Amino acid sequence: MQPLFMTMGIASVVTKLLFGSVEEVGQGHLHLGLLFPGIVITVLLGILLGGRLARIVPPAQARAVAMVLAGLGALGALIRGTVQVVSG
């Protein structure tokens, strides 16, 4: 699942940069020169950790946890977006 998440993450970052949803370099708190290496490092650590956990966690349980985390992330994004729209 990591390659899928990495591809989705890269597409998300590129889309946000292209459409101005992210502050430009020097204006935000996180410099893009740190963002991309951070993404790569995080994905590689996820692959290593996932490989180790795959030995002890049943696939069905892993899928259930992944879906719950994805759902919570989506809910958080919806709440954040709604608050930003409502607060102007």
Sequence and secondary structure as in RCSB ss.txt:
>XXXX:A:sequence
MQPLFMTMGIASVVTKLLFGSVEEVGQGHLHLGLLFPGIVITVLLGILLGGRLARIVPPAQARAVAMVLAGLGAL
GALIRGTVQVVSG
>XXXX:A:secstr
 HHHHHHHHHHHHHHHHHTT S  TTTSSS HHHHHHHHHHHHHHHHHHHHHHTTTS HHHHHHHHHHHHHHHHH
HHHHHHHHHHHH 
